[in-house]
């Protein structure tokens, strides 16, 4: 039995058809952190260091928002990259027990 779902199957429960509420919080917090870092780094280092070094610090300050956008991008077969990595980590962390259901022989001879 095959189930064919339309392209917008789950988008009714998502904000803007793409994000869950928790993901929007991640994005907003990362944007706020990046803006604060840029302001602080810009005010502290302007005129003190080479402009290329200042640009490097600004790029480092933009890393939180860049990572947040990377983790909220769509991934084929999953909701997004963050969900994909959560599933991978859960699989790696969980202990897998394989129960033996066959016939067990003793090595001792009678």
ChimeraX attribute file (.defattr): number of C-alpha atoms within 10 A of each C-alpha:
attribute: neighborCount
match mode: 1-to-1
recipient: residues
	/A:1	3
	/A:2	4
	/A:3	5
	/A:4	7
	/A:5	8
	/A:6	7
	/A:7	7
	/A:8	8
	/A:9	10
	/A:10	12
	/A:11	13
	/A:12	10
	/A:13	11
	/A:14	11
	/A:15	12
	/A:16	9
	/A:17	12
	/A:18	17
	/A:19	19
	/A:20	15
	/A:21	10
	/A:22	9
	/A:23	18
	/A:24	15
	/A:25	12
	/A:26	16
	/A:27	21
	/A:28	14
	/A:29	15
	/A:30	20
	/A:31	20
	/A:32	13
	/A:33	17
	/A:34	21
	/A:35	16
	/A:36	13
	/A:37	18
	/A:38	19
	/A:39	13
	/A:40	12
	/A:41	15
	/A:42	15
	/A:43	11
	/A:44	11
	/A:45	14
	/A:46	11
	/A:47	10
	/A:48	9
	/A:49	10
	/A:50	10
	/A:51	12
	/A:52	9
	/A:53	11
	/A:54	18
	/A:55	12
	/A:56	11
	/A:57	16
	/A:58	18
	/A:59	14
	/A:60	14
	/A:61	21
	/A:62	18
	/A:63	15
	/A:64	20
	/A:65	20
	/A:66	16
	/A:67	12
	/A:68	20
	/A:69	18
	/A:70	13
	/A:71	19
	/A:72	20
	/A:73	14
	/A:74	17
	/A:75	13
	/A:76	9
	/A:77	7
	/A:78	12
	/A:79	16
	/A:80	18
	/A:81	18
	/A:82	19
	/A:83	15
	/A:84	16
	/A:85	13
	/A:86	11
	/A:87	13
	/A:88	11
	/A:89	11
	/A:90	10
	/A:91	11
	/A:92	10
	/A:93	9
	/A:94	8
	/A:95	8
	/A:96	8
	/A:97	6
	/A:98	6
	/A:99	6
	/A:100	7
	/A:101	6
	/A:102	6
	/A:103	5
	/A:104	7
	/A:105	6
	/A:106	6
	/A:107	6
	/A:108	5
	/A:109	4
	/A:110	4
